[in-house]
Amino acid sequence: MTDPASFYEQVGGRPTFRRLVDAFYRGVASDDVLAPMYPEEDLGPAAERLLLFLEQYWGGPTTYSETRGHPRLRMRHMPFHVNPDARDRWLAHMRAAVDELELSPLHEATLWDYLQRAAHAMVNTFEPTGIGPTRPGGATDLTVHPEPS
């Protein structure tokens, strides 16, 4: 059950958040830094998780917590290399998605403020993208000292 005065209802409920998430992932799909961070080849499962999270956060259904538990956003993002470049790319795709919604100025500012704060909170490294050794195809660990032939 949702509160009719919630932000979720004020902006149009699920259809609005679905449009936001779909527009966002259209951008992510072609981003050479962000796309590889998603464990599934199909971004559909990630899009569904984001949709459920945003719905719950903004006063809609609590399906996210019912199916996945506490959001623990920072913990869930720790395995990924989220540096300022990744954050800024995430924000650029999200900005484009928010703009597509054509929300009222107050709703747009409220949503954007949260998204910016959340994106900044997810940064977990200041190391540049692409540093360090790359794993050979299919390797599960990196050999520090290879055995002599």
Secondary structure, 3 states (H helix, E strand, C coil): CCCCCCHHHHCCCHHHHHHHHHHHHHHHHCCCCCHHHCCCCCCHHHHHHHHHHHHHHCCCCCHHHHHHCCCCHHHHHCCCCCCHHHHHHHHHHHHHHHHHHCCCHHHHHHHHHHHHHHHHHHCCCCCCCCCCCCCCCCCCCCCCCCCCC
